[in-house]
Amino acid sequence: MLTRFLGPRYHWLARNWVPLASTRGAMGTVGLVWATDWRLILDWVSYVKGKFKRDD
C-alpha cells in the first residue's frame, strides 16, 4: 500500500530506517527513565511495582 502512493524508493528508504529508529527510540526511553525519577516510572510496571514498597 505504501509503495502504491509513494513509490518503491521511499518504501525501501522507510524499510531501512525502521531498525535505526526503533533502536534510537529504545535508547531514548532508557535515557528518559535514567534521567527522571525511575521509581515514579517503574511504579506503572506491575511486576516491578511490588518489589519497591514505600515506607511512608
LINWOTA-V399618 format. One record per backbone hydrogen bond with DSSP energy under -1.0 kcal/mol. NH is the residue of the N-H (numbers start at 1). CO is the residue of the C=O. If there is no record, write none. Layout:
BEGIN
NH,CO / NH,CO
END
This chain:
BEGIN
5,1 / 6,2 / 7,3 / 11,7 / 12,8 / 13,9 / 14,10 / 15,11 / 16,12 / 17,13 / 18,14 / 21,17 / 22,18 / 23,19 / 24,20 / 25,21 / 26,22 / 27,23 / 28,24 / 29,25 / 30,26 / 31,27 / 32,28 / 33,29 / 34,30 / 35,31 / 36,32 / 41,37 / 42,38 / 43,39 / 44,41 / 49,45 / 51,48
END
